[in-house]
Amino acid sequence: MSVIDYSQKIPNNVGLSEDRTLQRALEQWQPNFIRWWDDVGPEGSTDHEVYLRTAVGVDPQGWASFGHVKMRDYRWGIFLNPGDANRSIHFGDHKGERAWADVPGEHRANLRRIIVTQGDTEPASVEQQRHLGLTAPSLYDLRNLFQINVEEGRHLWAMVYLLHKHFGRDGREEAEALLERRSGDENNPRILGAFNEATPDWLSFFMFTYFTDRDGKFQLCALAESSFDPLARTTKFMLTEEAHHMFVGESGVGRVIQRTAQAMNELKSDDVARLRAAGVIDLPTIQRYLNFHYSVTIDLFGADQSSNAATFYSTGIKGRYEEGKRDDDHLLKDRTYKVLEAAGGQLVEKDVPMLNALNEVLRDDFIKDSVAGVGRWNKVLEKAGLPHRLTVPHKAFHRNIGALSGVKVSPEGRVVSDGEWAANVAHWLPSREDRAYVASLMGRVADPGRFANWIAPPVMGINRQPVDFDYVRFG
């Protein structure tokens, strides 16, 4: 089970050849996936030879091999972590029972909904990032973009496998629909709002991979607790690949900050106009991008009170982040949790049943993790001897989901009037001018070891290769 068979048309470690009906169905889906990739995957990348990692097993030690692969020839497959025949359910109303190898009929609709929603995010991010390869700041960064793209494509395969294997005709139809929706399309958009936002530049890309892929980490961790064992095993391996996506985001923003700090020290100034004249991204603009991507991402966790979240937990479909490490009864029927609402022009906390607040629990786990990374970005400024610091906005800021939707709140957490919001929004979120300036810096740097002026080189290369390695060979 741990070794992946690349001799088959669809690489896998799930014994696909032993289920000929499933194999034929997935082989019929495969050409549609390739057409989708050709139509809206990374633009102009077909003949590029890219230094990619390819999974060769699911063992944490030595699970991947590296080498130059033509993007169009990358082998997408279906990989599950090894199963445990004695695994039991460890939360919800079925706690202590044997984990499900198949979908219980009464949970079929909810499980399908969760898998489709997760699956829809994977091709969406590829579509959002389609044009970024044309403006990559280095071959190192271009390679990282393409690595993320092919892995998001593989994560789509992981969800499609579950739909085909466990959900019959409904699953096959949902798998087709995953290739029909398009990010940002007016008539057939992606399911979740953040995956219909444009990713027009590399600062947006780094923020997206830091914040939005981190949402992916927490959602996948919650699904890795699922009583539906095939889903749990699938998402556990997806998390192995997801770690690199968050690394690209955190290190990318850190390198942007490092280059800006260097320019600030050279100019002995934090004046925005002087820094922009020097061709770097000023810290206020970085802060506004941070505010936008953070706030859009925390909306992905859903409403702060949700009967669906309660149902998913009680029925064992979706757990909490690191469920097994939590010191409670894992039933939560008598527990409460604090959520925010606006009352009398202020934000106030109120206690609600924890089962209904599980979206908020997961959101707060995400916030804690995100704040830690922003602290590491501030270490870059501290090391440069600068007093400036980036901050994470209040979780009620710029919300469009749940009880806080439509409430105007400043980044500091103060409820403001519509007039005050309108007067300050250009200081809090990226303006048209900010985006135009950042866009003006974008241009492909295609020589090994060279980097765009607005970003610092990384400390080390990929897989012990030098920074000036030929990570991408253009066809």
NUMI-29606 format. One record per residue (C-alpha): x, z, y. Coordinates in nm, 4 decimals. Last residue first. Layout:
<sites>
<<X; Z; Y>>,
...
</sites>
This chain:
<sites>
<<1.0976; -2.4190; 2.4294>>,
<<1.2081; -2.1241; 2.6400>>,
<<1.4159; -1.8610; 2.4655>>,
<<1.2939; -1.5103; 2.5430>>,
<<1.4877; -1.1882; 2.4834>>,
<<1.8189; -1.3582; 2.5626>>,
<<2.0127; -1.0306; 2.5858>>,
<<2.1156; -0.9150; 2.9349>>,
<<1.9871; -0.5589; 2.8803>>,
<<2.1977; -0.5323; 2.5665>>,
<<2.0263; -0.5064; 2.2273>>,
<<1.9835; -0.1612; 2.0732>>,
<<1.6269; -0.2402; 1.9597>>,
<<1.5172; -0.3355; 2.3123>>,
<<1.7550; -0.2922; 2.6046>>,
<<1.8833; 0.0143; 2.7848>>,
<<1.8593; 0.1852; 3.1236>>,
<<1.6056; -0.0667; 3.2452>>,
<<1.6807; -0.2913; 3.5442>>,
<<1.5316; -0.1887; 3.8815>>,
<<1.2244; -0.3655; 4.0226>>,
<<1.1436; -0.5272; 4.3597>>,
<<1.4445; -0.7622; 4.3728>>,
<<1.3488; -0.9461; 4.0564>>,
<<1.5838; -0.8917; 3.7643>>,
<<1.8728; -1.0890; 3.6144>>,
<<2.0285; -0.9979; 3.2786>>,
<<1.9245; -1.3182; 3.1018>>,
<<1.8059; -1.5823; 3.3523>>,
<<1.4297; -1.6445; 3.3766>>,
<<1.3137; -1.4606; 3.6875>>,
<<0.9514; -1.5643; 3.7311>>,
<<0.7965; -1.5071; 4.0713>>,
<<0.5787; -1.2254; 4.2060>>,
<<0.6783; -1.0816; 4.5413>>,
<<0.3973; -1.2562; 4.7306>>,
<<0.1434; -1.1072; 4.4893>>,
<<0.2485; -0.7570; 4.5991>>,
<<0.1881; -0.8573; 4.9608>>,
<<-0.1488; -1.0190; 4.8861>>,
<<-0.2580; -0.7127; 4.6885>>,
<<-0.1690; -0.4801; 4.9719>>,
<<-0.3381; -0.7067; 5.2279>>,
<<-0.6600; -0.7167; 5.0266>>,
<<-0.6475; -0.3394; 5.0220>>,
<<-0.5386; -0.1223; 4.7319>>,
<<-0.7363; 0.2048; 4.7234>>,
<<-0.6988; 0.5279; 4.9228>>,
<<-0.5727; 0.4170; 5.2643>>,
<<-0.8014; 0.1107; 5.2673>>,
<<-1.0883; 0.3404; 5.1649>>,
<<-1.0414; 0.5564; 5.4728>>,
<<-1.2950; 0.4391; 5.7314>>,
<<-1.5454; 0.3242; 5.4688>>,
<<-1.5253; 0.6617; 5.2927>>,
<<-1.5702; 0.8481; 5.6197>>,
<<-1.8790; 0.6415; 5.6989>>,
<<-2.0295; 0.6842; 5.3520>>,
<<-1.9892; 1.0581; 5.3947>>,
<<-1.7250; 1.2609; 5.2123>>,
<<-1.7179; 1.4980; 4.9142>>,
<<-1.3695; 1.6518; 4.8980>>,
<<-1.1668; 1.6147; 4.5787>>,
<<-0.8199; 1.5442; 4.7205>>,
<<-0.8520; 1.1716; 4.6447>>,
<<-1.1665; 1.1740; 4.8631>>,
<<-1.5128; 1.1779; 4.7050>>,
<<-1.8103; 0.9482; 4.7693>>,
<<-2.0730; 1.0146; 4.5011>>,
<<-2.1924; 0.6808; 4.3587>>,
<<-2.1244; 0.7764; 4.0012>>,
<<-2.0375; 1.1444; 3.9782>>,
<<-2.3169; 1.2221; 3.7304>>,
<<-2.1993; 0.9519; 3.4915>>,
<<-1.9965; 0.6353; 3.5469>>,
<<-1.8807; 0.4636; 3.8667>>,
<<-1.6200; 0.7103; 3.9861>>,
<<-1.3940; 0.6490; 4.2856>>,
<<-1.2630; 1.0081; 4.3048>>,
<<-1.4356; 1.2728; 4.0893>>,
<<-1.1226; 1.3124; 3.8743>>,
<<-0.9214; 1.4144; 4.1809>>,
<<-0.6382; 1.1752; 4.2542>>,
<<-0.3061; 1.1921; 4.0676>>,
<<-0.0181; 1.2428; 4.3092>>,
<<0.3013; 1.0605; 4.3998>>,
<<0.5762; 1.2543; 4.5758>>,
<<0.7987; 1.1917; 4.8781>>,
<<1.0826; 1.4342; 4.9566>>,
<<1.3589; 1.1868; 4.8617>>,
<<1.6924; 1.2895; 4.7108>>,
<<1.7045; 0.9948; 4.4685>>,
<<1.6788; 1.2404; 4.1796>>,
<<1.3586; 1.3775; 4.3349>>,
<<1.2118; 1.0299; 4.3662>>,
<<1.2864; 0.9546; 4.0007>>,
<<1.1562; 1.3008; 3.9051>>,
<<0.8316; 1.1999; 4.0741>>,
<<0.7856; 0.9325; 3.8096>>,
<<0.8203; 1.2043; 3.5445>>,
<<0.5472; 1.4054; 3.7163>>,
<<0.3272; 1.0965; 3.7023>>,
<<0.3801; 1.1069; 3.3261>>,
<<0.2677; 1.4700; 3.3012>>,
<<-0.0412; 1.3961; 3.5090>>,
<<-0.1440; 1.1283; 3.2600>>,
<<-0.1319; 1.3654; 2.9613>>,
<<-0.3414; 1.6278; 3.1372>>,
<<-0.5873; 1.3617; 3.2524>>,
<<-0.6237; 1.2229; 2.8999>>,
<<-0.7097; 1.5655; 2.7586>>,
<<-0.9585; 1.6076; 3.0443>>,
<<-1.1206; 1.2731; 2.9583>>,
<<-1.1458; 1.3749; 2.5907>>,
<<-1.3269; 1.6950; 2.6839>>,
<<-1.5429; 1.5044; 2.9328>>,
<<-1.6537; 1.2603; 2.6645>>,
<<-1.7211; 1.5633; 2.4441>>,
<<-1.9636; 1.7115; 2.6964>>,
<<-2.2860; 1.6840; 2.4925>>,
<<-2.1327; 1.8728; 2.2009>>,
<<-1.9869; 2.1211; 2.4481>>,
<<-2.3308; 2.2343; 2.5628>>,
<<-2.3243; 2.2453; 2.9434>>,
<<-2.1647; 2.4882; 3.1881>>,
<<-2.1670; 2.3915; 3.5552>>,
<<-1.8920; 2.3199; 3.8021>>,
<<-1.9519; 2.2367; 4.1668>>,
<<-1.8433; 1.9507; 4.3899>>,
<<-1.9736; 1.9879; 4.7427>>,
<<-2.2244; 1.8224; 4.9775>>,
<<-2.5076; 2.0518; 4.8702>>,
<<-2.4621; 1.9666; 4.5056>>,
<<-2.2254; 1.7138; 4.3445>>,
<<-2.1660; 1.7572; 3.9733>>,
<<-1.8723; 1.8591; 3.7619>>,
<<-1.8524; 1.9566; 3.3958>>,
<<-1.7617; 2.2863; 3.2307>>,
<<-1.7848; 2.3197; 2.8527>>,
<<-2.0096; 2.5228; 2.6227>>,
<<-1.9814; 2.6252; 2.2579>>,
<<-2.2636; 2.7402; 2.0281>>,
<<-2.3053; 2.4183; 1.8262>>,
<<-1.9338; 2.3375; 1.8381>>,
<<-1.9057; 2.2440; 1.4674>>,
<<-1.5256; 2.2336; 1.4449>>,
<<-1.5290; 2.6173; 1.4017>>,
<<-1.2593; 2.6743; 1.6633>>,
<<-0.8801; 2.6713; 1.6909>>,
<<-0.8000; 2.3095; 1.7631>>,
<<-0.4975; 2.1571; 1.5880>>,
<<-0.7033; 1.9568; 1.3372>>,
<<-0.9027; 1.7839; 1.6097>>,
<<-0.5930; 1.6373; 1.7714>>,
<<-0.8083; 1.4408; 2.0201>>,
<<-1.1694; 1.5096; 1.9292>>,
<<-1.3627; 1.3599; 1.6415>>,
<<-1.5602; 1.0388; 1.5959>>,
<<-1.8004; 0.9468; 1.3139>>,
<<-1.8493; 1.2945; 1.1693>>,
<<-2.2267; 1.3098; 1.2172>>,
<<-2.1951; 1.5977; 1.4613>>,
<<-1.9224; 1.4213; 1.6558>>,
<<-2.0852; 1.0805; 1.6973>>,
<<-2.4217; 1.2434; 1.7693>>,
<<-2.2814; 1.4647; 2.0434>>,
<<-2.1020; 1.1683; 2.1997>>,
<<-2.4276; 0.9712; 2.1863>>,
<<-2.6137; 1.2553; 2.3587>>,
<<-2.3733; 1.2151; 2.6485>>,
<<-2.2845; 1.4397; 2.9385>>,
<<-1.9720; 1.3485; 3.1377>>,
<<-2.0685; 0.9829; 3.1082>>,
<<-1.8129; 0.7488; 2.9541>>,
<<-1.4449; 0.7809; 2.8669>>,
<<-1.3806; 0.4419; 3.0274>>,
<<-1.4556; 0.5931; 3.3698>>,
<<-1.1173; 0.7664; 3.3428>>,
<<-0.9565; 0.4221; 3.3450>>,
<<-1.1106; 0.2945; 3.6675>>,
<<-0.9985; 0.6126; 3.8446>>,
<<-0.6418; 0.5943; 3.7162>>,
<<-0.6086; 0.2234; 3.7871>>,
<<-0.7287; 0.2544; 4.1453>>,
<<-0.5455; 0.5712; 4.2453>>,
<<-0.2189; 0.4449; 4.0956>>,
<<-0.2508; 0.1175; 4.2875>>,
<<-0.3071; 0.3217; 4.6039>>,
<<-0.0023; 0.5365; 4.5310>>,
<<0.2168; 0.2294; 4.4709>>,
<<0.0999; 0.0931; 4.8067>>,
<<0.1867; 0.4215; 4.9790>>,
<<0.5283; 0.4152; 4.8026>>,
<<0.6392; 0.0809; 4.9429>>,
<<0.6926; -0.2150; 4.7089>>,
<<1.0271; -0.3867; 4.7694>>,
<<1.1165; -0.7105; 4.9498>>,
<<1.3333; -0.5757; 5.2321>>,
<<1.0690; -0.6841; 5.4842>>,
<<0.8252; -0.4794; 5.2802>>,
<<1.0493; -0.1768; 5.3177>>,
<<1.0810; -0.2304; 5.6925>>,
<<0.7032; -0.2684; 5.7361>>,
<<0.6273; 0.0387; 5.5256>>,
<<0.8611; 0.2684; 5.7146>>,
<<1.0139; 0.5123; 5.4664>>,
<<1.3559; 0.4846; 5.6279>>,
<<1.7261; 0.5466; 5.5686>>,
<<1.7502; 0.1711; 5.5035>>,
<<1.9783; 0.2168; 5.2015>>,
<<1.7984; 0.5343; 5.0997>>,
<<1.4565; 0.3726; 5.1220>>,
<<1.5885; 0.0674; 4.9360>>,
<<1.7109; 0.2831; 4.6468>>,
<<1.3808; 0.4708; 4.6401>>,
<<1.1942; 0.1400; 4.6169>>,
<<1.4149; 0.0288; 4.3258>>,
<<1.3570; 0.3570; 4.1424>>,
<<0.9823; 0.3453; 4.2093>>,
<<0.9560; -0.0020; 4.0530>>,
<<1.1682; 0.1209; 3.7608>>,
<<0.9380; 0.4172; 3.7059>>,
<<0.6336; 0.1907; 3.7181>>,
<<0.7853; -0.0193; 3.4393>>,
<<0.9061; 0.2815; 3.2380>>,
<<0.5578; 0.4310; 3.2271>>,
<<0.3791; 0.1039; 3.1617>>,
<<0.6170; -0.0360; 2.9013>>,
<<0.6276; 0.3027; 2.7272>>,
<<0.2453; 0.3045; 2.7149>>,
<<0.2466; -0.0294; 2.5316>>,
<<0.5224; 0.0882; 2.2979>>,
<<0.3152; 0.3864; 2.1830>>,
<<0.0225; 0.1574; 2.0967>>,
<<0.2096; 0.0117; 1.7988>>,
<<0.2177; 0.3347; 1.5979>>,
<<-0.1312; 0.4152; 1.7275>>,
<<-0.2637; 0.1021; 1.5533>>,
<<-0.1416; 0.2541; 1.2257>>,
<<-0.3575; 0.5613; 1.2715>>,
<<-0.6457; 0.3429; 1.3869>>,
<<-0.6702; 0.1615; 1.0542>>,
<<-0.6509; 0.4759; 0.8402>>,
<<-0.9260; 0.6500; 1.0362>>,
<<-1.1485; 0.3415; 1.0281>>,
<<-1.1010; 0.3004; 0.6510>>,
<<-1.1792; 0.6730; 0.6036>>,
<<-1.5161; 0.6908; 0.7732>>,
<<-1.5038; 1.0658; 0.8370>>,
<<-1.3284; 0.9804; 1.1608>>,
<<-1.0235; 1.1766; 1.2803>>,
<<-0.8309; 0.8546; 1.3550>>,
<<-1.1263; 0.7643; 1.5794>>,
<<-1.0365; 1.0470; 1.8199>>,
<<-0.6707; 0.9402; 1.8140>>,
<<-0.7776; 0.5800; 1.8786>>,
<<-0.9801; 0.6847; 2.1831>>,
<<-0.6915; 0.8948; 2.3128>>,
<<-0.4323; 0.6200; 2.2667>>,
<<-0.6612; 0.3532; 2.4097>>,
<<-0.7101; 0.5645; 2.7212>>,
<<-0.3315; 0.5628; 2.7365>>,
<<-0.3501; 0.1834; 2.7197>>,
<<-0.5602; 0.2085; 3.0351>>,
<<-0.3240; 0.4397; 3.2240>>,
<<0.0332; 0.3290; 3.1569>>,
<<-0.0418; -0.0234; 3.0371>>,
<<-0.2775; -0.0825; 3.3285>>,
<<-0.0366; 0.0649; 3.5834>>,
<<0.2422; -0.1605; 3.4535>>,
<<0.0122; -0.4628; 3.4605>>,
<<-0.1162; -0.3851; 3.8103>>,
<<0.2440; -0.3625; 3.9329>>,
<<0.3050; -0.6876; 3.7480>>,
<<0.0415; -0.8906; 3.9298>>,
<<-0.3084; -1.0317; 3.8889>>,
<<-0.4602; -0.7949; 3.6324>>,
<<-0.8246; -0.8714; 3.7146>>,
<<-1.0944; -0.6221; 3.6188>>,
<<-1.3290; -0.7131; 3.3332>>,
<<-1.1573; -0.4792; 3.0890>>,
<<-1.2105; -0.1820; 3.3192>>,
<<-1.5867; -0.2422; 3.3018>>,
<<-1.6323; -0.2102; 2.9264>>,
<<-1.8239; -0.4661; 2.7164>>,
<<-1.6316; -0.7827; 2.8037>>,
<<-1.8208; -1.0373; 3.0101>>,
<<-2.0598; -1.3109; 2.8961>>,
<<-2.2396; -1.4614; 3.1967>>,
<<-2.0205; -1.3525; 3.4857>>,
<<-1.6970; -1.3776; 3.2880>>,
<<-1.4502; -1.1087; 3.3961>>,
<<-1.2856; -1.0799; 3.0555>>,
<<-1.4384; -1.3298; 2.8168>>,
<<-1.6918; -1.2855; 2.5346>>,
<<-1.6890; -1.5501; 2.2612>>,
<<-1.4025; -1.4257; 2.0422>>,
<<-1.5545; -1.0792; 1.9934>>,
<<-1.8882; -1.2530; 1.9340>>,
<<-1.7532; -1.4064; 1.6124>>,
<<-1.6595; -1.0619; 1.4797>>,
<<-2.0065; -0.9310; 1.5730>>,
<<-2.1653; -1.2095; 1.3694>>,
<<-1.9450; -1.1318; 1.0692>>,
<<-2.0282; -0.7625; 1.0974>>,
<<-2.4015; -0.8248; 1.1094>>,
<<-2.3690; -1.0508; 0.8037>>,
<<-2.2015; -0.7782; 0.5999>>,
<<-2.0929; -0.4579; 0.7732>>,
<<-1.8111; -0.3097; 0.5614>>,
<<-1.5556; -0.5805; 0.4883>>,
<<-1.6216; -0.8180; 0.7764>>,
<<-1.6537; -0.5522; 1.0453>>,
<<-1.3568; -0.3529; 0.9157>>,
<<-1.1387; -0.6659; 0.9047>>,
<<-1.2515; -0.7576; 1.2563>>,
<<-1.1322; -0.4198; 1.3822>>,
<<-0.7812; -0.4642; 1.2424>>,
<<-0.7681; -0.8297; 1.3507>>,
<<-0.8370; -0.7230; 1.7095>>,
<<-0.5496; -0.4777; 1.6771>>,
<<-0.3353; -0.7742; 1.5742>>,
<<-0.4204; -0.9580; 1.8946>>,
<<-0.3372; -0.6449; 2.0930>>,
<<-0.0073; -0.6479; 1.9070>>,
<<0.0609; -1.0103; 2.0012>>,
<<-0.0079; -0.9399; 2.3687>>,
<<0.1955; -0.6182; 2.3819>>,
<<0.4996; -0.7945; 2.2409>>,
<<0.4445; -1.0821; 2.4852>>,
<<0.4487; -0.8472; 2.7829>>,
<<0.7593; -0.6699; 2.6518>>,
<<0.9403; -1.0039; 2.6128>>,
<<0.8515; -1.1021; 2.9680>>,
<<0.9844; -0.7683; 3.0894>>,
<<1.3247; -0.8211; 2.9262>>,
<<1.3265; -1.1850; 3.0379>>,
<<1.2941; -1.0612; 3.3937>>,
<<1.0479; -1.0190; 3.6833>>,
<<0.7743; -1.2085; 3.4944>>,
<<0.5696; -1.4412; 3.7180>>,
<<0.4519; -1.7100; 3.4727>>,
<<0.4189; -1.4532; 3.1942>>,
<<0.1508; -1.2752; 3.3973>>,
<<-0.1032; -1.5554; 3.3601>>,
<<-0.2895; -1.4349; 3.0496>>,
<<-0.2752; -1.0621; 3.1230>>,
<<-0.6511; -1.0131; 3.1632>>,
<<-0.7165; -1.2372; 2.8636>>,
<<-0.4792; -1.0344; 2.6454>>,
<<-0.6472; -0.7156; 2.7725>>,
<<-0.9888; -0.8477; 2.6719>>,
<<-0.8712; -0.9494; 2.3243>>,
<<-0.8128; -0.5807; 2.2400>>,
<<-1.0932; -0.4156; 2.4394>>,
<<-1.3660; -0.5836; 2.2334>>,
<<-1.2413; -0.4277; 1.9097>>,
<<-1.2946; -0.0762; 2.0434>>,
<<-1.6513; -0.1596; 2.1461>>,
<<-1.7172; -0.3432; 1.8188>>,
<<-1.5815; -0.0545; 1.6107>>,
<<-1.7885; 0.2034; 1.8006>>,
<<-2.1098; -0.0005; 1.7767>>,
<<-2.0585; -0.0695; 1.4076>>,
<<-2.0132; 0.3006; 1.3405>>,
<<-2.3291; 0.3829; 1.5340>>,
<<-2.5395; 0.1203; 1.3548>>,
<<-2.4190; 0.2128; 1.0055>>,
<<-2.4531; 0.5877; 1.0327>>,
<<-2.7746; 0.6224; 0.8290>>,
<<-2.6532; 0.3667; 0.5750>>,
<<-2.3343; 0.5555; 0.4984>>,
<<-2.0400; 0.3160; 0.5490>>,
<<-1.7958; 0.3063; 0.2595>>,
<<-1.4912; 0.5146; 0.1635>>,
<<-1.6504; 0.8185; 0.3271>>,
<<-1.4533; 1.1437; 0.3461>>,
<<-1.5469; 1.4043; 0.0830>>,
<<-1.7525; 1.6962; 0.2165>>,
<<-1.5993; 2.0009; 0.3830>>,
<<-1.7496; 1.9344; 0.7260>>,
<<-2.0540; 1.7078; 0.6991>>,
<<-2.2274; 1.8611; 1.0035>>,
<<-1.9274; 1.8086; 1.2269>>,
<<-1.5568; 1.8524; 1.1612>>,
<<-1.2994; 1.8433; 0.8797>>,
<<-1.4265; 1.5729; 0.6445>>,
<<-1.2263; 1.5736; 0.3237>>,
<<-0.9341; 1.3635; 0.2037>>,
<<-0.8899; 1.3850; -0.1734>>,
<<-0.8346; 1.0124; -0.2340>>,
<<-0.5771; 1.0063; 0.0451>>,
<<-0.5262; 0.6588; 0.1876>>,
<<-0.2076; 0.4851; 0.2962>>,
<<-0.2136; 0.3609; 0.6570>>,
<<-0.3938; 0.0328; 0.7006>>,
<<-0.2559; -0.3073; 0.8014>>,
<<-0.4387; -0.6366; 0.8504>>,
<<-0.2334; -0.9306; 0.9775>>,
<<-0.1104; -1.1491; 1.2602>>,
<<0.1887; -1.3674; 1.1789>>,
<<0.3505; -1.5000; 1.4983>>,
<<0.3929; -1.8766; 1.4739>>,
<<0.2363; -1.9633; 1.8119>>,
<<0.4695; -1.7173; 1.9846>>,
<<0.7745; -1.8669; 1.8197>>,
<<0.9663; -1.5797; 1.6656>>,
<<1.3082; -1.4407; 1.7578>>,
<<1.3832; -1.1318; 1.5509>>,
<<1.2992; -0.7674; 1.4994>>,
<<1.1741; -0.5921; 1.1846>>,
<<0.9196; -0.3101; 1.1763>>,
<<0.8218; -0.0065; 0.9668>>,
<<1.1731; 0.1307; 0.9293>>,
<<1.0700; 0.4934; 0.9042>>,
<<0.7054; 0.5441; 1.0032>>,
<<0.5977; 0.3842; 0.6711>>,
<<0.3291; 0.1269; 0.7478>>,
<<0.5277; -0.1732; 0.6330>>,
<<0.6794; -0.4993; 0.7540>>,
<<0.5390; -0.4869; 1.1080>>,
<<0.6851; -0.7571; 1.3285>>,
<<0.8989; -0.6818; 1.6310>>,
<<0.9434; -0.9650; 1.8742>>,
<<1.2432; -1.1354; 2.0329>>,
<<1.0492; -1.4342; 2.1666>>,
<<1.0929; -1.8045; 2.0921>>,
<<0.8725; -1.9814; 2.3453>>,
<<0.6944; -2.2928; 2.2180>>,
<<0.3354; -2.1752; 2.2685>>,
<<0.3986; -1.9606; 2.5774>>,
<<0.2410; -2.1754; 2.8485>>,
<<-0.0295; -1.9247; 2.9295>>,
<<-0.0454; -1.6080; 2.7208>>,
<<-0.3786; -1.6207; 2.5332>>,
<<-0.6936; -1.7764; 2.6794>>,
<<-0.7406; -2.1134; 2.5073>>,
<<-0.4578; -2.1088; 2.2515>>,
<<-0.5375; -1.7508; 2.1487>>,
<<-0.9106; -1.8275; 2.1225>>,
<<-0.8319; -2.1352; 1.9136>>,
<<-0.6109; -1.9238; 1.6886>>,
<<-0.8906; -1.6668; 1.6486>>,
<<-1.1378; -1.9419; 1.5640>>,
<<-0.8935; -2.0729; 1.3037>>,
<<-0.8762; -1.7214; 1.1462>>,
<<-1.2505; -1.6601; 1.1121>>,
<<-1.2773; -1.8951; 0.8120>>,
<<-0.9769; -1.7247; 0.6521>>,
<<-1.1536; -1.3940; 0.7149>>,
<<-1.4643; -1.5083; 0.5290>>,
<<-1.2604; -1.6586; 0.2430>>,
<<-1.0657; -1.3354; 0.1951>>,
<<-1.3824; -1.1266; 0.2016>>,
<<-1.5373; -1.3368; -0.0745>>,
<<-1.2089; -1.3438; -0.2678>>,
<<-1.1692; -0.9675; -0.2802>>,
<<-0.8516; -0.9138; -0.4846>>,
<<-0.6526; -1.1391; -0.2525>>,
<<-0.7142; -0.8919; 0.0313>>,
<<-0.5258; -0.6117; -0.1409>>,
<<-0.5211; -0.4018; 0.1768>>,
<<-0.1548; -0.4392; 0.2751>>,
<<-0.2041; -0.7594; 0.4724>>,
<<-0.0574; -1.0890; 0.5890>>,
<<-0.3352; -1.3509; 0.6226>>,
<<-0.2246; -1.6795; 0.4617>>,
<<-0.0489; -1.4734; 0.1959>>,
<<0.3251; -1.4489; 0.1337>>,
<<0.3596; -1.1918; 0.4130>>,
<<0.2524; -0.8989; 0.1914>>,
<<0.2893; -0.5740; 0.3842>>,
<<0.4484; -0.2741; 0.2110>>,
<<0.2838; 0.0715; 0.2446>>,
<<0.0000; 0.0000; 0.0000>>,
</sites>
